[in-house]
């Protein structure tokens, strides 16, 4: 589960990171308001990869800690 989510976060980062610099790219065929609106609309997709990575790390920490406390003691 953690491996799949980690690979998904990496894939999303590769896919959407170029759109983080939307405002730096020249938009010759758009009005300034349209350029801003399109860039603003892409922000959630740019934030998707880091948010997925944060949730994946949190899930892994939570379940790793739960597995350690649930393990039976083998000492006699």
PyMOL commands that set and color helices and strands:
alter all, ss='L'
color gray80, all
select helices_A, chain A and resi 2-24+32-70
alter helices_A, ss='H'
color red, helices_A
deselect
rebuild
show_as cartoon
